[in-house]
């Protein structure tokens, strides 16, 4: 959706609270973008009461806005937010987005995205538990495998042993 289409859908207002100043598009993957003010984007120290606007925004006819509200309520620690999230009635599209498994991204110590088959270099000496050796800094680990449900772990072969390595101790080559 283009910026102009987004502004037209939102009628030039924040899609959560209705404010008209400082609006920017915020992407809520996998649903799409929502037009939000600085307070709703979390760029200011807005009081918790400001986010009560989410209770009203939950009734938006737009599935992408419903999903954005659902996701935003999930990040609020207040009991009212959790109650509001549990009581939401989502459109079928928003329901599918809400229950879709989150994509896990594996990133190295410098933030570079890792993929299956990449080569990484160890940035620290790592004692390998149960194998009786230390994987030395600078060791290249070729053909890594990503651990599907844990973004902090990858697997690779070092000195003939298949080991799990924390992504914070590797650098992509």
Beta strands, then each sheet from edge to edge (+ up, - down):
strand 1: 24-28
strand 2: 32-36
strand 3: 120-122
strand 4: 126-128
strand 5: 133-135
strand 6: 140-141
strand 7: 145-146
strand 8: 153-158
strand 9: 161-166
strand 10: 170-172
sheet 1: 1+ 2-
sheet 2: 6+ 3- 10+
sheet 3: 4+ 5-
sheet 4: 7+ 8- 9+
end
